[in-house]
Amino acid sequence: MNAAAWSIRVLLVWLALAGTALAGQQGGGAGDGAGQPGQPGLAPGEVERLFDSYVVLQAQEALRLSDEQFPRFLPKLRALQGARRRGFQQRRQVVAELNRIVRAPRLNESRARAALDRIRELDARTHADLRKAYEELDQVLDLAQQARFRVFEEQVERRKLDLLMRARRGGIARQR
C-alpha cells in the first residue's frame, strides 16, 4: 500500500473516532467531562493517539515526503512520538508522587529529595532519548525537510493547545 492510500485510511479512522466522540459529547450540558466514568468523550490517551495520527497524516504533505521516504520516515516519527509520550507520562507520575509528599502534614525531606532526583534523572534520560530520535528521523530527511519538520511540530503544538483551550471552554462539541 502506498503512502497516499495509507494516509487516506488513517484520516478515515481519525474522522470516525473524532465524530463518534463529538457526537457523544453533543448531547450533554456544561458539566460533561470527557474521560469521566459514565460520561461521553475521549480519554486523554485516545486524544493523544488521534493527534499522533493527525501528525502522521499531515507530515507527509507538510514535509513534502516522497512515497519512497514515507515508509522510512513513519517508524522514526513513531519512535519520536513514543519517546516524548513515555517521558511525559513517567514525569507526570513522579510529579504526582512529589505532590503527595508536599501535601502531607509534614514534609518527608528524604522522600522529597529522592523524587526530585528521579525527576532530574528522568529529564536527562528523556532528553537523550529525544535527541536520539531526532537524529534518526533527520537521517531520513533532507535539510529543507528537517527545517520544515521543526516548524511543523510547533504549528501542531499550537493547534493542540488551541483545541485543548476550546475543549475546556466547551467550544468544540458544544458550540452554541
N, C-alpha and C positions, 0 to 999 in steps of 0.2 A: 504494500500500500504506500503510495507516495505521500509526501508531507502535506500537500493540499487536501487530499482526501482525509487524512488523519485529523487535520485541523478542523475540518467541517464536522467530523464525528465528535470531537471534543466540544465544539461550540454547541452542537445539538444537545449533548448531555448536560452541559453547563446551563443552557437555557431551560431545559426541562427541570433541572433541580432548582434553579432560581425561581422559575414560575411556580413550582409546587410550594416553595417556601413562602413566596409573596402571597399566593392565593390563600394559604393557611393563615397568614397574618392579617389579611384584609377584613376578616370577619370580626375581629376583636376591637376593644376600646383602647384607651390610652394606657391602661395598666398591663397590657400584654407584654410578655417578655420572652424573647427567643431563648431557647435553651433551658427554660424552667420546666419542671415536671408538669405535664398536663397542658402546657402552653404550646401554641403553634410557633414555627420558626426554625431557624437553623442553629445548631450548636456551633460554638466557636471553631471547633476542628473542621466542621463542614464548610464554614465560610473560608477558612484558610485553604482547604482543598479546591474550592471553587475559584478563589483568587489565583492559586497556583496554575490551574488550568487556563484561566484567562490570560495569565502572563505567557504561558506556552503558546497559546493561540496568537497573541498579539506580537510576540517576539519575532516570529518568522518574517512578518511584514515590516516591523519597525527596524529590524537589523538588516533587512534585505538578504536573508539567508537563501542560499541556493538549495535545490532539492537534494543535492549531494551533501551539503553541510548539515542540514537539519537532523538527520539520524545520528550524527556525531555530536551535535550541539545539545540535543534533548537530554541524554543522560548526565551531561555536565551541568546543565541547568537544574535538573532534578537533584543532583548532589549538592549544589549550592543552596537550593531551597531547603533541603533536608538538614544541612549543617546549620543554617540560620534558625530553623524551627527547633531543632534539638537544643541549641544553645539558649534560645529564648525560654523554652519550657523548663530546662534544668535550672536556669537562673531564677525563673519565677517560683519554682519550688523552694529554692534556698532562701529567697527573699520572704516567702510566706513563713518559713520556719523562723527567720530573723524577726519577722513581725510578731510572732507568738512570743518570742524571747523578750522583746522590748515591751510588750503589753503586760507581761507578768507583773505582779505587785512589786517584786524586787528583781532587779537585773542580775542575771547569772552571767557574770563577765566572761568566764571561760567558754560558755556556750556561744555567747555573742561574738567573741574573738574567733572561735572556730568557724562560725557561719560566715563571718567576714572574710576569713582566709579561703573558705570554699568558693565564695563569690569571686575573689581575685583569681584563684586558680582556674575557675570555670571561664571567666572572661578571657584569660590568656589562652586557654585551650580553644575556645570558640573563635577567637581572633585568628589563631594559627589555622584552624580548620577552614575558616572563610578565605583566608589568604591562599591556601592550597586549592580550594575550589575555584577561586577566581583565576588562578594561574592555569589550571587545567581547562577552564572554559575559554580563556584567552588563546590557548593553543589552537582552538578550532576557528577562531575569528581573525579577520584581518584587522589592521589598526583602526580603520574607519568604523568597523562593526563593534570593536571594543569600546570606542568612544560613544557610539550610538547606544550601546547596551547600558553604559553608566547613566546616560541621560534618560533612557527608557525606564530604568529602575527608579529614578527619582520621580518621574511622572506617574508611574504606577503607585508608588508610595503616597504621593499627594492625592491620587484618586481614591486609594483605600481609606485614607484619613477623612476625606470628604464624605465618602459613603458611610463611614462609621459615625460621623457627626450628624449626618442626615438621619441615620437609623435611630440614633439616640433621641433626636427631636421628633421622631415618628414620621419623618418626611419621605421615606422610601415607599413603604407599603400603605401608609395611611394619609397620603396627601389629600387635602380637602379642597 
